[in-house]
Every structure is written in C-alpha cells, then in structure tokens.
C-alpha cells in the first residue's frame, strides 16, 4: 500500500513538472513572437511575462508541495507499517506466552495429581491390616528376607513363568511357597 501511495505522489510531482515545462516552453515561444511586433506591444509583453513568471513560480511551488506531500505520506506509511509489525510481534509473543503458560500449568497439575493419587493409594493401603502387618514385618527386619527368599532352607523355583519362594517340607510332606515380586 505504501508503494501505491508513493507512486501516486510521484506521478503528481511529475505531472506538475511537465506542466511547468510546458508553461516555460510556451512562454519562450510567446516572447519570441512578441519581440517581432515590438512597439506598442512591449507593454503588453511585459505584463504577459510577469503573468507567466508568476505562473511558473506557482507551478514550482505546487511541485515542491507535491514532493513534500509525497515524502510525508511515504514516512507516514512506513511508520504505520513499523507499528503494525511491532503490534503483530507483541500479539504473537503474548499469545505464545499464554498458550505455553497454560500448557505447562496443565501438565504440571496433571503430574501432581498423578503423584498424589499414587501417594494416596499407598497411604490408604498402609492403613489396612495387611499394610500394618507389612510395616511391622519390615520393622522387624523380615520383609526383605521374605521378598528376596534368602533364609536358610528356602529356594526359588519358576513355575508357569512365575518365580516362587519355597521352604522345606512340612510334617505332612507338602511344600509351601509364595510368589515373588
């Protein structure tokens, strides 16, 4: 849009200069014709020259005004373009910040809720009779021995793809065991 405006002002300036050139050329030929007639027409020729000079001065002033207007318009268009670009950058940056902030916040909250749910489930289980029993077994030092199956007379076997811990035979000649983690 700034190129169109600049071209419009440039065209007006060129047209003013063309009018000035035409006026000056016309003045020259008119003065040549007046010199041939001399005499009584000298006074009239001076008046005509004065009028032509004034017209030329007006044309020059109009051309200078057109050029100044074109430059001011071009500066205004450039200023608006810079302001528009700056506004675009600010809007894009602000939108990016808020979208990133919202996304990060949502992700953080989701992770926090996931961790809290696991901790709540663990705390809930710890308050059951089995949870209290496991805690007491751990305090006594036996939980790791049961989980690792490493007491005297215990062994590990794999049955149906699952590891089991077995202890020595019971009086009724049966074998007891439990699945391992």
N, C-alpha and C positions, 0 to 999 in steps of 0.2 A: 504494500500500500504506500509506503514511503517513496518507492521508485516512481509510482504513478504521479504522486503529488510533486515530486521534484521535476519530473518530465513536464508536467503542466506549467510549472513556474518557469522552467527553462524555455518552453515554447512561447509563453507570453513575453519573455525578455527578448527572444529572437525576433518576434513579430514587432515589438517596439523598435528594435534596432533597424529592422527592414523599413518601417515607416519613416524613421529618421533619415535613413539613407535615401529613400525616395524623395523626402522633402528637401534634403540638401541638394540632390541631383536636379530636382525641379527648380530650385532657387537659382542654381548656376545657369541653367538654360534661359530662365526668365530674365536674369540680369544681362545676359548676352544680347537678348532681343531689345531690351530697354536702352542699352548703350547705343544701338544703331539709330534710335529715334531721338535721343538727346533732348536738348532744348527744354520745352515745357514739361516734358515727361520726366525730367530729372527729379523734380519734387515728388512726383508720384512713385518713382523708382525707389527713392529713399524711404518713403512710407512703406512700400511693399517689402523692402529689405528689412526694415525694422520689424514688420509683422512676421516675416519668415524667420528672422533671428529669434524672436520671441517663441515661435512655434518650435524651432529647433531646441531652444532651451527647455521648453515644456516637454518635448519628446525625450530629451536627455534625462530630465527629472523623472519622467514616467519610467524610463528604462532602469534608472538607478533604484527607483522604488520597487519595481518588479523584481530586480535582482535581490534586493534586501528582503523582500517578502518571501522569495523562493528559499533563501538561506535560512530565514527564521522558521519557515514551515518545515524544512528538512531537519533542523535542530529539534523542533517540537516532535516530529515523528520519531526521531532517534531516541529522544528522552522517553517517549511513551513505550517504545519497543524495549528499552532497558528496564523500565518499571514493570512492564508486563513479564519479562523474563525473570526478574527478581521475584515478583509475586508468584510465578509458577514454581520457582525453586523453593520458595518458602512453603507453599501449599504442599508440594511433593515431599519435602523434608518433614513437615508436620504430620502428614498422613503416614509416612513411613515410621515415624517415631511412635505414633499412637497404635498403629497396627502391630508393630514389633513389641511394644509395651504390653498390649492386650494378649498377644500370643504367648509371650514369656510368662505373664502372670497366670494365664490359664494352665500352661504346662507346669509351672511351679505348684499351683494349687492341686492339680491332679496328682503330681508326685507326692506332695504332702499328705493328701488323703489316702493314697495307696500305702504309704509307710504307716500312717496312723491306723489304717484298717488291720495291717499285719500285727502291729503292736497291741491293738485292742483284742485281736483274736488270741494272741499269746497270753495277754493278761487274763482274758476270760478263761482260757484253758488252765492257766496256773492256779486259778481259784477252784477248780473242780477237785474231787477226791483223788483222781489219778495224777493231776498236776501237783497236788500237795505231796503225794507219795513219791513221785519222781524227784521233787525238790529234796525231800528227806533222804532218799537213796543217794542223791548227788552229794548232799552234805556229809553223809557217812562215808563217801568215797567209793561206793559200789556202782554208780551209774556208768562210769567209763568202762569198768570191768565187764559189765553186762553187755554194753554196746559193742565192745571190742572182742568179746568172747575169749578172754585170755586168762581165765582162772585155771588152776590145776585140775585136770580131768575133763576139761571142756575141749571141744573141737568144732571145726567149721566144715560143713558139707553143703554142696549145691544140689538142690532137688527142684526139678521143674524150672530151672533157670533162676531160682531164688537162693540166696545164701541163708543157711540156718546154723544156729549155735546149738550144739548138743552137749549133754552132760552124761556122766556114767549111768549104767543101767540101774533101774530102781529095783526094789526087792521082788516085784512081780515080773522081773525080767523085761520090762518095757523100757523104751528110751524116750527121754523128754528133751524138747528143744524149742527154740523160738526164732522167728525170722529176724535177720539183722538189717540195719539201715544201710 
